[in-house]
Amino acid sequence: MVAFVRKIGESGDFTNDALELCNNLIWDKEDYVRKGVGWALKDNMRSAKRRVLDYVKSLRRNGVSSVITLYAIRDLKGKEREEVLKIKPSCKLERA
């Protein structure tokens, strides 16, 4: 996930790849992995804001760790941030 932060994330050239990797790692139990996923989402949001923001909202609805969503929305301010934080999980999906 670390490869998709900063310049690469901001470029928007690899958003599909980053989101695919996020899907593979969102249920990981390791805190550093969760932080890395959130960080990658934050930086990819700089190039594909609406798409990544919608993805983050869906993660929140599905009960993904708040570590991921809080890192992902770190740069958001005001109403956009509040919208994400207001979302309550509709169900807690867990991987076996």
Sequence and secondary structure as in RCSB ss.txt:
>XXXX:A:sequence
MVAFVRKIGESGDFTNDALELCNNLIWDKEDYVRKGVGWALKDNMRSAKRRVLDYVKSLRRNGVSSVITLYAIRD
LKGKEREEVLKIKPSCKLERA
>XXXX:A:secstr
 GGGSTHHHHH TTHHHHHHHHHHHTT   HHHHHHHHHHHHHHTTTSHHHHHHHHHHHHHTT  HHHHHHHTTT
  HHHHHHHHH   S      
